[in-house]
Amino acid sequence: MSIRVKILILFTALTVFIITLIAGGAYFLANQYSFTDFYKRLEIRAIVAARAALIKDRDNSATYTEIRNEHLERMPYEKEYFLKLDKEGHFNRPTSLAALPGSFFEMVQLQGKANHRSGDIFFTGVEFGSDPDRYIVIVSARNDFGRRYMADLKHVLTICLGTAGILVLAAGFFFSRYILQPVRVMTAQVKNIRAHNLHLRLDSPDSNDEMFELAQTFNNMLDRLETAFETQNNFVSNASHELGTPLTAIIGEAELALNKQRSDAEYRQSIQVILGEAERLEHITKSLLRLAQTGFGGKGQQRERIRVDELIFSVKDTIDQINPDNKVEIDYSMLPEDEAKLFILGDAQLLHLAFSNIVQNACKYSDNHPVSVALAATDTNIILLIQDQGIGIPASELPFIYDPFFRASNTSGYKGYGIGLPLSRNIIRLHGGNIIVNSQQGKGTEIRITLPVA
């Protein structure tokens, strides 16, 4: 069932229910008013009948009789009863009034009047006169007028309810169509967006409402998808190029070696070139595999408590083995007094790889000038600060430093593949941390790494 049909059904049902509730309340109140009005009319007839029949003054009696005959229309099944009360308040009840309860007569004597209903017959009794001529005057009749009035009212309300239901259904149809029109437009636009036209965007309504927010949300999602597709295309293109270069060199060198008979030295030289390119290919392949595994949604990693200062010492040993001429200096001045603040939860091998890549890059792009590695901690985070005095990164190229295979324009004289920094950032973010790079071309680079304390 579509949302439009659900809105139509819900809107119609709710409105019809409210109208029915109001109509039912009106019918109930009208019915109660009809009873009250009929009892009042019976009371007037009882008083007039008593004055006409019981007043001894003939002129007044004749006057009331004339009023009753000329101005008070006789009601259906109207009857009058005059019950004389003795000094003790006793009276003789006729058999025709057997349906009246004793409380009715008690109420008349206590309050001067009382009402009662037995089926379709209504009774009203009033006390008239004074001792020794004291009477209970009772008038009974059937409320045919009120019954016809309520039947007509019920008929009218039923017609109005049916008409209102049809009108509400029609209004709900156009209402749901109008409300969901922007959604249908968005749906049609989204259906037209494919991988080849991700640049298209939804039209945002002028009103600042939920539809505007929905359109903006879709557009933001499309921005991210377009960026992801472009990044993927660039990644595939760059990966193909980076993998193709050593493969071309290997194939070319092998063909050249097999082209004619050569000396042992020449074969050795060719094999040496092939080995170097194969090692380069292996390095690129492993880096791509690590980059894929440490991306969001990649393989889960085993977490353990790691002491970061010990991890930094291990990274320094690794750098010393790879580059004995490095000038990496570890700054101990900001180490926290509380050793508990030096522990994090994570994968030691991955973090070692991330820190090694960053420190190694600092050494490489600063031509082995001094590199400072400082470690500090707050109550919630461990901060690692790596500073070099190298070539820096052009300001216009800083937004692209995390794109795989991207290399700054001033790094052509340095060997590299543009994978180390994206890989390091993925590892750090995988551990709930953050990395910030500040750099000035020709002055050096500062990398700030933040990781949560265990």
N, C-alpha and C positions, 0 to 999 in steps of 0.2 A: 504494500500500500504506500503510495507516494505521500510526501509531507503535505502537499497541497490538499489531498483528500482527507488526511488526518485533521488538518486545520479546519477544513470545511465541516467535517462531522463534529469536531469538538466545539467549534463556534456555534453551529446550529443547535446542538444538543444543550449547550450551556444557556444560550439565549432563550430557547423554548422552555427550558426548565424554569428560568427566572420568570418568564411571562406566565407560565402555568401557576407558579407559586403566588404571584401577585393576583392573578385571576381567582385562584382558590381562596385567597384571603379576602378579596372583595366580595366573593359569593358568600363566604361565612359571615362577614360583617353585615351584608345586606339581609341575610336570613335572620340574624339576631335582631336587627332593626325592625324587620317585618313582625317578629313576635312581640317586641316591645310596643310597637305601634298598635297592633291588634289588641293587646291587653289594655292599652290606654283607651281605645275606642269602647271596649267592653265596660271599662270602669265608668266612662261617661254615660253609657246606656243604663248601667245599674243605678247611678245617682238620679238620672232623669226619671227612670221607671219608678224608683222609690218615692220621689217627690210627687209624681203623677198619681200614684196609687195610695200613698200613705198619708199625705198632707190633708188635714181635715178642712182646710180653707178651700172651698169649692172653686173660687176664682183662680187661685194659684195652681190648684190641681188641674183645672181645665187648660190653663196656659201651658203647663208642662206636657200635658197629653197632646196638645196641638203641636208643640215643638217636636215631640217624638214622632208623631205621625207624618208631619210635613217635611221635616228637615233631617231626620235620622232614618236612612234607608235600612230596612230590615235585613239582617244578615241571614245567611243560610243556616237552617236548623237552630235559629235563635229561640231560646227559652228563658223565662224569668221565674225565679223562686223567691218567696218571701217567708222567712223563718222567724217566727216571733220568739223572743228570748224572755224567760221568766226572771225573777229576781236573782236566782242563783246562776243565771247564764245558761240554763238548759233549754233545749228546743227539740222539736220532733223532726227527725230527718226523713224525708220521703224516700221511697225505694229508688226513685229515678236518680238520686244523688248518692247511690251506694258506692260509685266509683271514686268519690272524693275521699281522701284520707282524713283522719281526725285532726291531723296537724294543720290542715287547711282552715278548719273552723277555729282552731286555737289561735292561728295567726291573725284571722280577721278580728277576733275579740281583743287580741293584744295590741295590734298595730293599726287596726281600723280597716285594713284591706289585705287581700291575698290573691295570688294567681296560681293556676294549676292547669296542666295539659294532660289529657287522656286520649292518646291516639290522635285523631284529627280534630277532636273537640277541645276547645279552650274554655276555661272557667275563670271568672273574676267575681270575687265577693267583697262587699263593703258592709260596714256596720252603719245603720241609720237609726236616728231617733234617740230618745233617752227614756230612762225608766219613768213610768211602767211600760211605755210604748217603744220598746227597743227591738230592732229587727236586724237579721242578716239577709241582705239582698244579694242574690246570685244571678248572674247572667251568663249563659253559655251559648256558643255558636261555633260554626266551622269556618276556618279561615280560607275560603275558596279564593278570595282575591289575592291573599298573600301567596297561596300556592301557585296560582297562575302567574303572578309577578315573578316568583322565583324560577318557574319553568321557563318563562320568557327570557329572564336574565341568563339562565344556564344556556339557553339556545344561542343567545347573542354572544356570550363569552366563548362558546365552542366555535362559532363562526369566526370570531375575532382571533381565536387561538390558531385555527387552521390557516387563516389569511396571514397572520403574523409569521407562522412557520414557513409558508411559501416565500414570503418577502425576505425573511432571515436567510433562508437557503440561497435565494438569488443574491442577496447582499454578500453572504459568505463566499459564494462562488467568485464574485468580482473582487472581493476583499483579498482572498487567498491568491488570486491571480495577480493582483496589484503588488501585494507584499513580496511574492516570490519572483516577480519579474526580473529584478537584478540578479537573483541566483541563476535563473535560466540563461540570462545573458552571459554571466560568468562561466557557466557550464559549457555553453557553445564556444566561447573563446578558448577555454582550457582544452576542449577536444581538438582544436585546431593547432595546438602547440605540440611540436614533435622535436626530436633531437636535433633536426637541421634548422629549426627556427626558434631556438630557446631565447632569442633576443626579444620576442614578442612579450607584451605585458598586458595585464587586464586593465580595462578602463575603470578608474576609481570614481564612485558616485560623488556628487558635489556635497551631499550632506555628510556631516561628521557623525555617522552612526555605525551600527554593527556591520552593515554591508561595506562601508568604507574600510573598517578594520579588516574584514575578511579579504577584500581585494588587496589591501596593503600586505597582509600576511602571505597571500598567494604570490604577489610580486616579489616579496623578500625571499620566499622559497625558490622562485625562479631565478633570482639573482645568484643564490647559492648554488643551484643546479648548473647554471650557465658557467659559473666560476669553476665548479667541480669538473664539468665536461671539458672546459678549456684546459684546466690543469692536467686532466687525464690525457687529452690529446697531446699536450706539450710533453708530458711524461713519456708517452709511448714514442713520440717523435724523437725526443732526446735519447731515450733508452735505445731505440733502434740505431741511432747514430753512434752512440757511445759503444754499443756492442758490435756494431758493424765495422768500426775503425780497426780494432785489433784483429777481428776475423779476416778483414781484407789484407792486413799486413801479414798474417799467418799464411793465408792461402797464396798471396803473392810471393812470399819468401820461399814457400815450399815448391811452387811451380818453377821459380828461378833456380832452386837447387837441383831440381830434377830435369831441368832443360838440357843439361850436358854434363859430361864427366868433370868433376872438380877435385881439387886437392883436399886433403884432410883438414887443413886450416880453413878453407872456404866453407866446407861442410859444417865445421865446428862453429864458424861465424853465423851461418844461416840458422843452425839449431839454437844458437844463443839468442838470435833475434826472435825466433818462434817462441822460445821459452819465455822471454821477456813479455811478449804480447799475450801469451797464454796466462801468465801470472797477472797481467793487467786485466784480462778478461775475467779471471777468477775473482779478483778483488771487486770488480764492478758487479759481478753476479751475486756475490755474497752480500755486498752492500745493499743491492736491490732487495734481496730476500729479507734481510734484517729490517729494511725500511717498511716492507709490506707487513711483516709480522708485528712490528711495533706501532703500526697505525691504529687508529681507533677502530674497535671491532676486531682487532687481531687476536692472536693467541693469548690466553690468560697466562700470567707469569706467577711463579711461586714467590711468595713474599716472606722475608725474614728480617729480623732486626739487624740493621747495619750501622756501624759507627762511622760517620762521614769522615772524620779526620784520618782514621786508618785507611779509608778508601782513597783519600787524596794522596797519602804517602805511597800507596800501591800504584796510583796513576803516575806519580813522580818517578818511581822505579821503572815503570814501563817506558816513559818518555826518555829516561836516561839510556835505556837499552837501544831504543830506536834512533835517538839523536843525542849522542854523547856531548855534542857542543852546545846543548841548550843552556839557557840561563834562567830557568824557572826558579822562582823564590817563593817559598810559602810564608805568608804573614801570620804569625801566631798571636798578634797583639789583641785581636778581637775574639779570641776563643772564649766561650762562656765558662764560668767557674763550675756550674752544675753540669756534670758529665751526661746527665740524663737528656739534656737538650741537644746532644750530638747524635742521637739515634733516630733513624728513620726506618720505615717499613718498605722493602722493595727487593728487587732482583739485583744482586751485587754485580753480576757479570754485565748486565745491560747498563747499569749506572757507570761502571768502569769504562765501558765502551763510549758512552756519551761524554763523560768528562775527558777521556783521552783524546777524542776527536777535537773537542774545543781547545784544549791546551796545546795539542799538536798544531792546530791551525794558527794559534797565537804565535807559536815559535816559528812556523814556516813563513807566515806573512809579515813577520817583523825581522826576518833574516837573522834569527837567533839573538836579537836584542833582549834585554831583561823583560821577563814576564812575571807579573805578580799574581799570586793565588791567595786570596784572603778568605777566611772562614769565620762567620759570625752566626749568632742565633738569638731568636726572641723566644717568648713563651710558646709560640705556636709554629714558628717557621725556622728553618735553617737556611742561611743565605751564603752563597758561594759567589765571590767576586773575582773575575779573571780580567786582568788589564794587560795590554801590550802596547808597544810603541812602534807599530808597524805601518803599513801603507793605508790602512783604513778602508772604508767603503764609501763610495759616492752617495750623497744624500738622496739623489733621485732613484737609486737602485736599492735602497734599504727595504722597501716593501716587498721585494722579490727574493730576498735572501733565503727564504724557506722553501722556495720552489725547487723540486729535485732537478739536478743538473744545471741549475743556474749558477753562473760564475760572474763576479763583478768584472767590469770592463778593464780594471787595472790589475787583473791577476793573470794576464796571458803569459807572463814569465815564470809562473809557478805551476808545478804539476798538481793536478787535482781533478775531481770528477763532479763536484757540486752536490755530493750526497751526504757528506759528514754532518753538516749543520741541520738539514731536515731530519736526519736520523736521530741526532741528539735531542732535538726538540720533541719528536714523537716519544722518545724514551722518558723525557722529563715530564711531559704531559700525562703519559701513562701512569706515572707515579703521583699524580695529583699536583704537580709543581708547575712552575711558570719560568719562562726565559725571556729576558729583555736585552736587546742589543742596542748600544749607543756607540756611534762611530763618527769620526771626522776624517775625511780623506787627507792623508799625509801626516796625521797626528796619532792615529792609533784607534783601537777598539776596546770597549768595555762591555763585558757580558755579565749580566746579573742573573743568577739561578736561584730560585726559591723552591724549597721542598718542605712539606709539612712534617713537624716533629712527630715521632712515633708516640 
